[in-house]
Amino acid sequence: MAVDLTTIFGTEINVYCQPRMVERQYVGFTGGHGLLAMHLGTRGRQLVVTGTLRAYAASYAAARVLLQAAIDLIETYEWADPADYSFYGSIYPMVVWDKIPLVADSEGKAFHWVRGGYITCKFTAYGRSLY
């Protein structure tokens, strides 16, 4: 059964898949013009999840601790075995997570204190479907 991506990243996400990547090896020969290309198969699709993480607390410090705990939990998926994930009916088979960087604004800040006691940060998660 596929794991719903909203259970990992929350509901403020956008999910899309890049087209399959192809691996080729190019070889040239002495005295010959041009190249020989050997098709080595596909290297899976890149799954991209963008969104906003959010935590609530009475103070910035307390909210930041909660948000960092959520980020640390999400980070554990980078070491997980390949798994199937889903998002609104689409299934992404055999995905491993390559990196999950936080996105800083033009001032270099990743964490933002928002009215109402929320702290937010934007992220982009990159997965690879091995299928």
C-alpha positions as CSV (number, residue, x, y, z in Angstrom):
1,M,0.0,0.0,0.0
2,A,1.3,3.4,-1.0
3,V,2.2,6.0,1.6
4,D,0.3,9.3,1.1
5,L,2.7,12.2,0.7
6,T,0.5,14.5,2.8
7,T,1.2,12.3,5.8
8,I,4.9,13.1,5.4
9,F,5.0,16.7,4.1
10,G,1.6,18.0,5.2
11,T,-1.2,19.4,3.1
12,E,0.5,22.5,1.7
13,I,2.4,20.7,-1.1
14,N,2.6,20.5,-4.8
15,V,3.8,17.2,-6.4
16,Y,5.0,16.5,-9.9
17,C,7.2,14.0,-11.8
18,Q,9.9,14.9,-14.3
19,P,10.1,12.8,-17.5
20,R,12.4,9.7,-17.4
21,M,16.1,10.3,-17.7
22,V,18.1,8.3,-20.2
23,E,21.6,7.1,-19.6
24,R,23.9,7.0,-22.7
25,Q,27.6,6.3,-23.2
26,Y,29.3,8.1,-26.1
27,V,32.4,6.7,-27.7
28,G,34.6,8.1,-30.5
29,F,37.0,6.2,-32.7
30,T,40.4,7.4,-34.0
31,G,40.1,8.6,-37.6
32,G,36.3,8.4,-37.5
33,H,34.0,11.4,-37.5
34,G,31.1,11.5,-35.1
35,L,30.2,9.4,-32.1
36,L,28.7,6.1,-31.3
37,A,26.0,6.2,-28.6
38,M,25.2,3.2,-26.5
39,H,21.7,3.4,-24.8
40,L,22.1,2.1,-21.3
41,G,18.4,2.4,-20.3
42,T,16.4,4.8,-18.2
43,R,17.5,6.1,-14.8
44,G,14.0,6.6,-13.3
45,R,11.9,9.6,-12.9
46,Q,12.5,12.5,-10.5
47,L,9.7,13.1,-8.1
48,V,9.5,16.7,-6.9
49,V,7.6,17.8,-3.9
50,T,7.4,21.5,-3.1
51,G,5.6,23.1,-0.2
52,T,5.5,24.8,3.2
53,L,6.1,23.3,6.6
54,R,4.3,25.0,9.5
55,A,4.5,24.8,13.3
56,Y,2.5,26.6,16.0
57,A,3.6,27.7,19.5
58,A,3.4,30.7,21.8
59,S,6.9,31.9,21.0
60,Y,9.3,31.9,18.1
61,A,11.8,29.8,20.0
62,A,9.2,27.1,20.9
63,A,7.7,27.1,17.4
64,R,11.2,26.7,15.8
65,V,11.9,23.7,18.0
66,L,8.7,22.1,16.9
67,L,9.4,22.9,13.2
68,Q,12.9,21.5,13.5
69,A,11.6,18.3,15.0
70,A,9.2,18.0,12.0
71,I,12.1,18.6,9.6
72,D,14.2,16.0,11.4
73,L,11.4,13.4,11.1
74,I,11.1,14.1,7.3
75,E,14.8,13.8,7.0
76,T,14.7,10.2,8.1
77,Y,13.1,9.3,4.7
78,E,16.4,9.9,3.0
79,W,17.7,6.7,4.5
80,A,14.5,4.7,4.0
81,D,14.2,1.7,1.6
82,P,12.4,2.3,-1.7
83,A,8.6,2.7,-1.2
84,D,5.5,3.5,-3.1
85,Y,4.0,7.0,-2.5
86,S,0.7,8.5,-3.5
87,F,-0.8,11.9,-4.0
88,Y,-4.5,12.5,-4.9
89,G,-4.8,9.2,-6.8
90,S,-1.4,9.2,-8.5
91,I,1.0,6.4,-7.4
92,Y,4.8,6.9,-7.6
93,P,6.4,3.4,-7.3
94,M,9.7,2.5,-5.8
95,V,10.8,6.0,-4.7
96,V,14.0,6.9,-2.7
97,W,14.6,10.4,-1.5
98,D,17.8,12.1,-2.7
99,K,17.6,15.4,-0.8
100,I,15.2,17.6,1.0
101,P,16.6,21.2,1.1
102,L,15.0,24.1,2.7
103,V,14.4,27.1,0.5
104,A,15.8,30.5,1.8
105,D,14.3,33.8,0.8
106,S,16.3,36.7,-0.8
107,E,17.6,37.6,2.7
108,G,18.9,34.1,3.3
109,K,16.2,33.3,5.9
110,A,14.5,29.9,5.8
111,F,12.3,30.3,8.9
112,H,9.6,32.9,9.0
113,W,7.5,34.0,12.1
114,V,4.0,34.6,10.9
115,R,1.1,36.3,12.6
116,G,-0.8,34.0,14.9
117,G,2.1,32.2,16.4
118,Y,3.1,30.2,13.3
119,I,6.6,29.6,12.0
120,T,6.9,28.4,8.4
121,C,9.6,27.3,6.0
122,K,9.5,26.4,2.3
123,F,11.1,23.2,1.0
124,T,11.7,21.2,-2.1
125,A,12.1,17.4,-1.8
126,Y,13.7,15.4,-4.6
127,G,12.9,11.8,-4.9
128,R,13.8,9.2,-7.6
129,S,11.4,6.5,-8.8
130,L,13.6,3.5,-9.4
131,Y,10.9,2.0,-11.7
